[in-house]
Amino acid sequence: MLIAITGHANGIGAAITEAASQRGHTVLGFDLETGDNINDPDSIIEQVTLAEADVFINNAYAPGAQITMLQKIFEVWKDDSTKTIINMGSKAKYFPTGHNQVTPAMAQYTLYKRMITEELQRMQFYSKKQCRIIGINPGFVDTEMTKGINQLKLTPEAIADSVLWALEMPQDVEIGELSIWTREQ
């Protein structure tokens, strides 16, 4: 299976890339660190389409571009029952405005994740489609992005295992949303 993923060089994306490769999948990665402009959705969608990828994992947090990539890959793949789109969301979408776990710097992130989740749900439930669309919403993950946040955190590898579990379900099984976080004990 050919898996295209944005943000493959670090954090969750790197863990997904590694786990997918270990399971025999081919990975086509896009990341600012490797010279790809993830803020240019048209270029990425063109490359994903030309490579005939089977899966698109919309992972990199890129305000504006991430939702545009989701919409554009959906338009290209919506009638193809062999394709799967996975959108990496966040537990942050559940946080009410002013919640004590959302720092002021995360407020925009939280609002954006809510917007992209609404778009994902519109695609899943209100449009005729054949491709699978899976939303994965991790809680805090031990990455560079959450370095200063004092919360229990999942490992990127745990998220990668969950993503691949959802992806490896039979093609006629669509996991609308999978939310994953640590449980305080």
Number of C-alpha atoms within 10 A of each C-alpha: 12 17 23 27 27 25 25 25 19 16 20 25 26 19 20 29 23 16 17 20 13 10 10 10 14 15 20 18 21 23 19 14 11 11 8 15 14 20 19 14 20 15 14 21 18 14 15 22 16 9 13 13 19 17 24 28 23 23 22 25 18 18 14 12 16 23 21 17 23 23 17 15 20 22 12 13 21 22 13 14 13 14 19 24 24 24 25 25 26 24 17 22 19 13 16 13 11 10 12 9 13 17 12 11 8 12 16 13 18 21 17 22 23 19 14 23 22 12 14 25 17 11 19 19 10 9 10 10 17 16 22 25 26 23 26 24 22 23 20 23 25 18 15 9 10 12 11 8 14 9 15 13 17 18 15 21 19 16 24 21 15 18 23 14 10 20 20 10 11 8 13 11 11 17 15 16 19 15 13 18 17 14 8 6 3
